[in-house]
């Protein structure tokens, strides 16, 4: 693949090591050549760095397979998933969730990315449905912007939500930024 085609979420090999592309930025300066700046993270999670490629450079894209799995439970520093096709259970390090473990409930299906027979990432769906377990009483008052308050979801996630949300409601939450999207029917 050409470096100009690198996107967030791609897996590449750089200087012989496998990396996940975390962010990209295209830059072009007048008469000079165009560049692709990328923030990359090693698959073992130990290091991250910023690199710059010329857009015409060849980059090796890694062959990553994805397996749909269902969340079962957390066990210390591990998260246990089940393959719904064969009921096989697999544990992955909690660090692969990048702090989004509080988005998981037993109805969530994720894609576990595998490279060289080892889990290297967990892709959550763009939005998840979570139940509100605690919604404090709304307080009236003058507000210069939309009235919101923090509600606690079944997983412990705290989400700013509109005042009309109450305990027991099912909310749709964006997994990228942990923000309220809408109420579910």
Residue pairs with C-beta under 8 A, 6 or more apart in sequence:
1 10
1 12
1 58
1 59
1 60
1 61
2 55
2 56
2 57
2 58
2 59
3 36
3 53
3 54
3 55
3 56
3 57
3 58
3 59
4 26
4 34
4 36
4 55
4 56
6 12
6 21
6 24
6 36
6 38
6 53
6 59
7 21
7 24
8 21
8 22
8 23
8 24
9 20
9 21
9 123
10 20
10 21
10 61
11 18
11 19
11 20
11 21
11 43
11 61
11 62
11 64
11 113
11 115
11 120
12 18
12 19
12 21
12 40
12 59
12 60
12 61
12 62
13 19
13 59
13 60
13 62
14 40
14 51
14 59
17 42
18 42
18 43
18 62
18 115
18 120
19 40
19 41
19 42
19 43
20 40
20 41
20 42
20 43
20 120
20 121
21 38
21 39
21 40
22 38
22 39
22 40
22 41
22 48
23 38
23 39
24 36
24 37
24 38
24 39
25 36
25 37
25 38
26 34
26 35
26 36
26 37
26 55
27 34
27 35
27 36
27 37
28 34
28 35
33 54
33 55
33 56
34 54
34 55
35 52
35 53
35 54
35 55
36 52
36 53
36 54
36 55
37 50
37 51
37 52
38 50
38 51
38 52
38 53
39 48
39 49
39 50
40 48
40 49
40 50
40 51
41 47
41 48
42 48
43 115
43 120
43 121
45 93
45 95
45 96
53 59
62 115
63 115
64 113
64 114
64 115
64 120
64 121
65 113
65 114
65 115
66 111
66 112
66 113
66 114
66 123
67 83
67 111
67 112
67 114
68 83
68 84
68 109
68 110
68 111
69 81
69 82
69 83
69 84
69 90
69 109
69 110
69 111
69 112
70 81
70 82
70 83
70 84
70 106
70 108
70 109
70 110
71 79
71 80
71 81
71 104
71 105
71 106
71 108
71 109
71 110
72 80
72 81
72 82
72 89
72 106
73 79
73 80
74 80
74 94
74 101
74 104
75 91
77 93
77 94
77 95
78 91
78 92
78 93
78 94
79 91
79 92
79 93
79 94
79 96
79 97
79 101
79 104
79 122
80 89
80 90
80 91
81 89
81 90
81 91
81 92
81 110
81 112
82 88
82 89
82 90
83 89
83 90
84 109
90 112
90 119
92 112
92 119
92 122
93 119
94 101
96 119
96 120
96 121
96 122
97 104
97 122
97 124
100 124
100 175
100 178
102 153
102 155
102 156
102 157
103 124
103 128
103 130
103 155
103 157
103 173
103 175
103 178
104 110
104 155
105 128
105 130
105 154
105 155
107 129
108 124
108 125
108 128
109 125
110 122
110 123
110 124
110 125
111 122
111 123
112 119
112 121
112 122
112 123
113 119
113 120
113 121
113 122
113 123
114 120
124 175
125 175
126 174
126 175
126 176
127 172
127 173
127 174
127 175
127 181
128 172
128 173
128 175
129 170
129 171
129 172
129 173
129 184
130 153
130 154
130 155
130 157
130 159
130 170
130 171
130 173
131 153
131 154
131 168
131 169
131 170
131 171
132 151
132 152
132 153
132 154
132 161
132 165
132 166
132 167
132 168
132 169
132 170
132 171
133 152
133 153
133 154
133 167
134 151
134 152
134 167
135 149
135 151
135 152
135 161
135 165
135 166
135 167
135 169
136 149
136 150
136 151
138 147
138 149
138 163
138 164
139 149
146 162
147 162
147 163
148 160
148 161
148 162
148 163
148 180
149 160
149 161
149 163
150 158
150 159
150 160
150 161
151 158
151 159
151 160
151 161
151 165
151 171
152 158
153 159
153 171
153 173
157 173
157 178
159 171
159 173
159 178
159 179
159 180
160 179
160 180
161 171
161 180
162 180
165 171
165 180
165 183
169 183
169 184
170 183
170 184
171 180
171 181
171 182
171 183
171 184
172 180
172 181
172 182
172 183
172 184
173 179
173 180
173 181
174 180
174 181
